[in-house]
Amino acid sequence: MNKEELKAFKKEWTMVCAYYGREVRDDVLNMVASDLEQYSFKDVITALMIYRRDSKNKFAPLPAMIIDLVEQQNGIESEYSADAIAMKIWAAIGSIGSYANRERLKQKFNAVELAVVDALGPWSQTCANTQAEDKGTFIAQTRNLARTMIERNKFGRLSKQSGELVSLGSIVTGSLTKIENNENDKT
């Protein structure tokens, strides 16, 4: 959101909270804005309207509730999407083959889907493993990975550049390299 949208968002959030009988302190409002800044102004305002018009909602919204609504509007529903992602990856194995390069994978998959593919391992290995695995097992494992990546994406834990997940291995390797460099500097 740009500065004008941010100002309008804060006004709208304050009004929605007042609608539910809550006052919002400025520091809390800034925290809410920070939680929602990665989403478009239009999507957030629409989600606030949907939330407000739902008779089941009796209390002021939390940012996570609005994020869920925004993602539902954009077709990112955890359970359904996890299944859809798993099936899309299974289908891609047959349609694009095991020798697809990284650019081809980026064309085929969105950021969350690509993070799932990366978590499965190198594409050629993933394709080879499907020959030995039962389809149901592969789909179940991929669906579980997709659920994880959808949740990580909600909290901005996927790389902004290519959708690749920052792997634990790269973090550990980087930390070990720093430790080794410090050890070498001492000698």
C-alpha positions as CSV (number, residue, x, y, z in Angstrom):
1,M,0.0,0.0,0.0
2,N,1.2,3.5,-0.8
3,K,1.0,6.3,1.8
4,E,-2.4,7.5,0.7
5,E,-3.8,4.0,0.8
6,L,-2.2,3.4,4.1
7,K,-3.9,6.5,5.6
8,A,-7.3,5.4,4.1
9,F,-6.7,1.9,5.4
10,K,-6.0,3.1,8.9
11,K,-9.2,5.2,8.8
12,E,-11.2,2.2,7.6
13,W,-9.7,-0.2,10.2
14,T,-10.5,2.3,13.0
15,M,-14.1,2.6,11.8
16,V,-14.5,-1.2,11.6
17,C,-13.2,-1.6,15.1
18,A,-15.5,1.2,16.3
19,Y,-18.4,-0.7,14.6
20,Y,-17.6,-3.5,17.0
21,G,-17.2,-1.2,20.0
22,R,-13.4,-1.1,20.1
23,E,-11.0,1.8,20.1
24,V,-7.6,1.3,18.5
25,R,-4.4,2.9,19.8
26,D,-2.1,4.4,17.2
27,D,0.8,1.9,18.0
28,V,-1.6,-1.0,17.5
29,L,-2.9,0.5,14.3
30,N,0.6,0.7,13.0
31,M,1.2,-2.9,13.9
32,V,-1.9,-4.0,12.0
33,A,-0.9,-1.9,9.0
34,S,2.5,-3.6,9.1
35,D,0.8,-7.1,9.1
36,L,-1.3,-6.2,6.1
37,E,1.1,-4.0,4.1
38,Q,2.0,-6.8,1.6
39,Y,-1.6,-7.0,0.4
40,S,-3.3,-4.6,-2.0
41,F,-5.4,-1.9,-0.6
42,K,-8.4,-3.0,-2.6
43,D,-8.1,-6.6,-1.4
44,V,-7.8,-5.5,2.3
45,I,-10.8,-3.1,2.1
46,T,-12.9,-5.8,0.4
47,A,-12.0,-8.3,3.1
48,L,-12.9,-5.8,5.8
49,M,-16.3,-5.3,4.1
50,I,-16.8,-9.1,3.9
51,Y,-15.9,-9.5,7.5
52,R,-18.2,-6.7,8.7
53,R,-21.2,-8.1,6.7
54,D,-20.8,-11.7,8.1
55,S,-23.3,-12.1,10.8
56,K,-21.1,-14.7,12.5
57,N,-18.5,-12.1,13.4
58,K,-19.2,-10.6,16.8
59,F,-15.9,-9.0,17.6
60,A,-13.4,-6.7,15.8
61,P,-11.2,-8.5,13.3
62,L,-7.6,-9.6,13.8
63,P,-5.1,-9.1,10.9
64,A,-4.9,-12.9,10.5
65,M,-8.6,-13.1,9.9
66,I,-8.4,-10.4,7.2
67,I,-5.4,-12.2,5.6
68,D,-7.4,-15.4,5.4
69,L,-10.2,-13.5,3.7
70,V,-7.8,-11.8,1.3
71,E,-6.2,-15.1,0.4
72,Q,-9.6,-16.7,-0.1
73,Q,-10.5,-13.9,-2.5
74,N,-7.3,-14.6,-4.4
75,G,-7.9,-18.3,-4.5
76,I,-5.4,-19.3,-1.8
77,E,-7.5,-21.5,0.5
78,S,-5.4,-23.8,2.5
79,E,-7.1,-27.1,2.3
80,Y,-8.3,-26.8,-1.3
81,S,-5.1,-25.2,-2.5
82,A,-2.9,-27.8,-0.9
83,D,-4.8,-30.6,-2.8
84,A,-4.8,-28.5,-6.0
85,I,-1.0,-27.9,-5.7
86,A,-0.3,-31.6,-5.1
87,M,-2.3,-32.6,-8.2
88,K,-0.8,-29.8,-10.3
89,I,2.8,-31.1,-9.4
90,W,1.8,-34.7,-10.1
91,A,0.4,-33.7,-13.5
92,A,3.4,-31.6,-14.3
93,I,5.7,-34.5,-13.8
94,G,4.1,-36.2,-16.8
95,S,3.6,-33.1,-18.9
96,I,6.9,-31.3,-18.6
97,G,9.1,-34.2,-17.8
98,S,12.2,-34.7,-15.6
99,Y,14.6,-32.5,-17.6
100,A,12.8,-29.2,-17.2
101,N,15.1,-26.3,-16.4
102,R,14.5,-23.8,-13.6
103,E,13.0,-21.2,-16.0
104,R,10.4,-23.7,-17.3
105,L,9.4,-24.5,-13.7
106,K,9.0,-20.8,-12.9
107,Q,6.7,-20.5,-15.9
108,K,4.6,-23.5,-14.7
109,F,4.3,-22.8,-11.0
110,N,3.5,-19.8,-8.8
111,A,5.7,-18.9,-5.8
112,V,4.0,-21.2,-3.3
113,E,3.9,-24.1,-5.8
114,L,7.6,-23.6,-6.6
115,A,8.5,-23.6,-2.9
116,V,6.7,-27.0,-2.7
117,V,8.7,-28.3,-5.7
118,D,11.9,-27.0,-4.1
119,A,11.1,-28.7,-0.8
120,L,10.6,-32.0,-2.7
121,G,14.2,-31.9,-3.9
122,P,15.7,-31.4,-7.4
123,W,13.0,-31.7,-10.1
124,S,14.7,-34.7,-11.8
125,Q,14.9,-36.5,-8.5
126,T,11.3,-35.7,-7.7
127,C,10.3,-37.2,-11.1
128,A,12.4,-40.3,-10.6
129,N,11.0,-40.8,-7.1
130,T,7.4,-40.8,-8.4
131,Q,8.3,-43.9,-10.4
132,A,9.0,-45.8,-7.2
133,E,6.3,-44.3,-5.1
134,D,2.6,-44.9,-5.0
135,K,0.6,-42.0,-6.5
136,G,-1.5,-41.7,-3.3
137,T,1.6,-41.5,-1.1
138,F,3.2,-38.8,-3.3
139,I,0.0,-36.7,-3.4
140,A,-0.3,-37.0,0.4
141,Q,3.3,-36.0,1.1
142,T,3.1,-33.2,-1.5
143,R,-0.2,-31.9,0.0
144,N,1.3,-31.7,3.4
145,L,4.3,-29.8,2.1
146,A,1.9,-27.5,0.3
147,R,0.0,-26.8,3.5
148,T,3.3,-25.8,5.1
149,M,4.3,-23.5,2.3
150,I,0.9,-21.9,2.2
151,E,1.2,-21.1,5.9
152,R,4.8,-19.8,5.4
153,N,3.7,-17.6,2.6
154,K,1.0,-16.1,4.9
155,F,3.8,-14.9,7.1
156,G,6.1,-13.8,4.3
157,R,8.6,-16.7,4.9
158,L,9.1,-17.4,1.2
159,S,11.8,-15.6,-0.7
160,K,10.4,-12.5,-2.4
161,Q,12.6,-13.0,-5.5
162,S,11.7,-16.3,-6.9
163,G,9.4,-18.0,-4.5
164,E,12.2,-20.3,-3.4
165,L,12.2,-21.4,0.2
166,V,15.2,-20.4,2.2
167,S,16.2,-23.9,3.3
168,L,17.4,-24.8,6.8
169,G,20.4,-26.4,5.2
170,S,21.5,-23.1,3.6
171,I,21.1,-21.3,6.9
172,V,23.1,-24.0,8.8
173,T,25.8,-24.0,6.1
174,G,26.0,-20.2,6.3
175,S,26.2,-20.2,10.1
176,L,28.9,-22.9,10.0
177,T,30.9,-20.9,7.4
178,K,30.8,-17.9,9.7
179,I,31.9,-20.0,12.7
180,E,34.8,-21.5,10.6
181,N,35.8,-18.0,9.4
182,N,35.9,-16.8,13.0
183,E,38.0,-19.8,14.1
184,N,40.4,-19.2,11.3
185,D,40.7,-15.5,12.2
186,K,41.7,-16.5,15.8
187,T,44.6,-18.6,14.6
